[in-house]
């Protein structure tokens, strides 16, 4: 129960008690325990005064609140008793005039209890009763006032927050209105047909763009059976499909045809679901979504035509690829045959040149030996070119087998390095050295291929390096070993590094004229590394030199077997671990 109903009930009780006491006193009854019993029915502190203002009765609440005031001489509580208690004179006079005039008076006064203590706030009522008696009640409203102050303080404190909430509410209301407008705009302009049907399959709602596609206004379609917008051949199927709304699944679609404006047939995918009435007063309806698939069908037709054209072009490309492969095989066979035909007379020419140079045909002059040495050098260069062509043609034809054996990579690297040292002995400012940096003692792989790779790399290094160092280092790196061939030669730029392993490619024409070479050595190195299950990479800077890194597996037979890149022959080899 709230504060106001309690106060109203207390006032009613006070008035009723005043009437009863007035009648009691007018009847001349003595103040006995019966008067105390009547006053005890008043919920507040209550005292009863006679016509002269004498105290004739009080309840226990009055004793607790007023204490010594009730012991005033002659039973009269005067101004001199009340003013020291903090009660204002105007309130005392108002209460006296109420008793004299017979009018009820109510007011709020501050009251300091006898004996000290915290000041209290009292709601006082003066109720003139019959028989010139007066009932005075006092309710302690101190807590009510404190609660009221606290409530007002809390309201003031929460006012900014409430104002902020009010602003947020206004903003969200505006946002909701904006979103609603966007939703309805999206609904009306969406490139699909959105319909809501009642339980008799009549159109209740249809979006504007959907109605426009049918050549109607939305209002012209509302109330019409939905099957009327479909092609006549599909209407029976539509009725059957929508006839059991409880079994509709929005994830299942079925194709139908609509009758659009100008009798245009529109193929659509239909999905439907049952929608219950939010109020529960109507039977469930049906939400219908129709997606125009005309463009999709046109694209499908176009894709089928393109697919047919691609198949035809692929067939032509396959024929072209076969022709290219056949031409490539013929090229490889031609290179192989020509190389073999050139090697025989070239070996003879080199042999004759060696005999002349060594004096096998008799004494020779310095000029003759110099000429023979030139022929011998050019013949060996030509033989190297022919050997490279043969190697390349055999690799491309798949006629190179990886011969697996165990070898010491550092010891194998020392042999081509010694050959290189002999070739560059006339370059006094050039040093050749081997760095054995934690190299594995034994590896398995093709020793001959490994040697040919090093010979090609060292040949390039000796050709393009005049001073400084040519170095070969071998080290272990996990399950692989890395052989690095570095030089301090002319180096290459970034552009050249992109095609350095291509066949018949060199940095530029000037290097071909000045340094020689066919552009096949690095291509062969790359293919041999691939055959052995490894890789080759390069770093270089112009004017500072070049370093090639050959990374090969320590157990080459395992890697080659897993890759199944080429057939290879396993030699029986005993390897000490």
Secondary structure as GFF3:
##gff-version 3
##sequence-region A 1 577
A	DSSP	alpha_helix	3	26	.	.	.	ID=ss1
A	DSSP	alpha_helix	33	39	.	.	.	ID=ss2
A	DSSP	beta_strand	45	49	.	.	.	ID=ss3
A	DSSP	beta_strand	55	58	.	.	.	ID=ss4
A	DSSP	alpha_helix	60	66	.	.	.	ID=ss5
A	DSSP	three_ten_helix	67	71	.	.	.	ID=ss6
A	DSSP	three_ten_helix	73	75	.	.	.	ID=ss7
A	DSSP	alpha_helix	79	82	.	.	.	ID=ss8
A	DSSP	three_ten_helix	83	85	.	.	.	ID=ss9
A	DSSP	alpha_helix	89	101	.	.	.	ID=ss10
A	DSSP	beta_strand	105	111	.	.	.	ID=ss11
A	DSSP	beta_strand	120	128	.	.	.	ID=ss12
A	DSSP	beta_strand	134	140	.	.	.	ID=ss13
A	DSSP	alpha_helix	142	189	.	.	.	ID=ss14
A	DSSP	beta_strand	193	197	.	.	.	ID=ss15
A	DSSP	beta_strand	203	206	.	.	.	ID=ss16
A	DSSP	alpha_helix	208	213	.	.	.	ID=ss17
A	DSSP	alpha_helix	218	221	.	.	.	ID=ss18
A	DSSP	three_ten_helix	226	229	.	.	.	ID=ss19
A	DSSP	three_ten_helix	232	234	.	.	.	ID=ss20
A	DSSP	alpha_helix	235	242	.	.	.	ID=ss21
A	DSSP	three_ten_helix	245	247	.	.	.	ID=ss22
A	DSSP	beta_strand	254	259	.	.	.	ID=ss23
A	DSSP	three_ten_helix	261	263	.	.	.	ID=ss24
A	DSSP	beta_strand	265	275	.	.	.	ID=ss25
A	DSSP	beta_strand	285	292	.	.	.	ID=ss26
A	DSSP	alpha_helix	294	358	.	.	.	ID=ss27
A	DSSP	alpha_helix	366	396	.	.	.	ID=ss28
A	DSSP	beta_strand	402	407	.	.	.	ID=ss29
A	DSSP	alpha_helix	409	423	.	.	.	ID=ss30
A	DSSP	beta_strand	430	436	.	.	.	ID=ss31
A	DSSP	beta_strand	443	445	.	.	.	ID=ss32
A	DSSP	alpha_helix	447	464	.	.	.	ID=ss33
A	DSSP	beta_strand	468	477	.	.	.	ID=ss34
A	DSSP	beta_strand	480	487	.	.	.	ID=ss35
A	DSSP	alpha_helix	494	497	.	.	.	ID=ss36
A	DSSP	alpha_helix	509	515	.	.	.	ID=ss37
A	DSSP	alpha_helix	521	531	.	.	.	ID=ss38
A	DSSP	beta_strand	535	541	.	.	.	ID=ss39
A	DSSP	beta_strand	545	553	.	.	.	ID=ss40
A	DSSP	alpha_helix	556	563	.	.	.	ID=ss41
A	DSSP	beta_strand	568	570	.	.	.	ID=ss42
###
